[in-house]
């Protein structure tokens, strides 16, 4: 009995995309996070969970070279720090508003 070639190959949905294709996504995500820092956009931004998912998809879907993997890790760290800073700022603003309302 003859085995088919498809039985030994990895299904298309499990193959990773080439690193060259990830570059555009990396640049986009780096630009978006930089704009959050520069502009300080809080209310108009998508939640950090969305951006974390986008960053994680890069690692899962692309066959990244080491420098790209480092950039993905850097993006994850920056996003976590940015989200924490924005949450702290929002908490401080809520505290000021509640003190004004109580006065």
N, C-alpha and C positions, 0 to 999 in steps of 0.2 A: 504494500500500500504506500502510495506516494504522499509525503507531507507537503502541505502548502507553505509557501514562503511567508505568508501573513501570520502563521502560527508562531514563528520565531522572531518576528519584528515587534517593536514596541508600538502600541496603538497610537495614532496621531494625536489624540487628546492628552496623552501622557508625555509626549516629546516636548522638550523645552525649545523656545525660540532662540535664535542666535543673539549673541551679545550686542552686535551692531544695531539691532532693532530696539534694544533697551535704551540706547543713548538718548533718543528723543524723549522718552518717558522720564528719564533721570533729569534731563535739563528742565523739562516742564515742572516737575515736582520741586526741584531746587528753586526755580523762579517763584513758584507759588508760595513756598515757605518763606523766602526772602521778602516777598511783598507783605506777608503777614507781619513780619518784624518791623519793616519800614513804615508801613501805614498804621499798624496797630489795629487792624480790622478785627472786631469782635463779633458784632451782631450779624454781619452779612456773610460770615464765613461758614463753610460747611463744617460739621463737627469733626473733631480730631479722629474719631473712629473711622470716618470715611477716608481721610488722608492716610491713616495707618493701614487701612485695607489696600489702598492703591500702592503704597510702598511695599507692603508684604507681597503683593502680586508680582512685583518685579523679581523678587527673590525666588518665588515659586514658579514663575512662567518662563524665565529667561535663563540661559546658560551664561551667567555673568562671569566676567574676568575678575581677578582679585581687586583691581582698582574700583570697579563698579560695585563689587560687594562692600567695599569700604565706604563708598558714597551712600549706599543703601543704609548701612549701619549709622552713618552720620546723619542722614535724613531722619531716621527713627529717633535718634537722641535729640535732635533739634526739635522735632515735633513734640516729643514728651516734655521738653523744657518749655517750649512755647505754650503748650496747652496748660501746663502747671502755672505759668506766669499769668496767662489770661484768666484762668480760674481764680487766682489770688486777687487779681485786679477787680474782677467781677464781684467777688466776695467783699472786698473793701468798699466798693461802690454801693453795694446793697446795705452794708453796715452804716454808711453815711446817710443813705436815704431813710433808713429806719430810725436813726437818731433825729433827723430833721422832722420826721412825722411825729415822733414822740414829743418834740419840743413845742 
